[in-house]
Amino acid sequence: LLAPLYGGLLFLAMYWVSKCCKKLALDRDIVIGTYGSFFVAFFISISNLSLKLFQTYGHPNGERSMISEPAVITSSEMWLSMVAG
């Protein structure tokens, strides 16, 4: 939960260090853009992982199964325990 904050502090520290060393000077806009790209990449990964329970496909008999775990039928005891925790 604190990873974006720690990542932002890391990028900020790298930017400050680059300002001290003229050889390593970084452009502020590039540092902010790079941080944003990392944040979006991790956000998409975590969102996809958390929504896997709801990515399903239909069977001819009307039931639905998870794409990642075809043996788990939605509205079954196992699926409901994963959804409700």
Steps between C-alpha positions, in 0.01 A plus 500: 500500500793731559693390190397804287613732778834321539544497122431872485753566775756288314448697178518826695826392664645406161402841366664681793819296464508581129473872582808476723708332228494701181617193302186307598247780451147370441213695348218545751228425242667172400528391865131575562399324178704193587343483847156529343578218257611270782193590704263422211676170423468381860142626526395303191670185631338519842160586353516204263598268784220618727236464227593144398211366710252673273654406163279207403374306200171324442422129474225352280300412814485867605764491775812714493861415591803712576737537203805456724351199689255312276411253778353780713136568413366845586241500778652177635613470862869538402443809283282669763766438767760670277273796430378550857835422659 
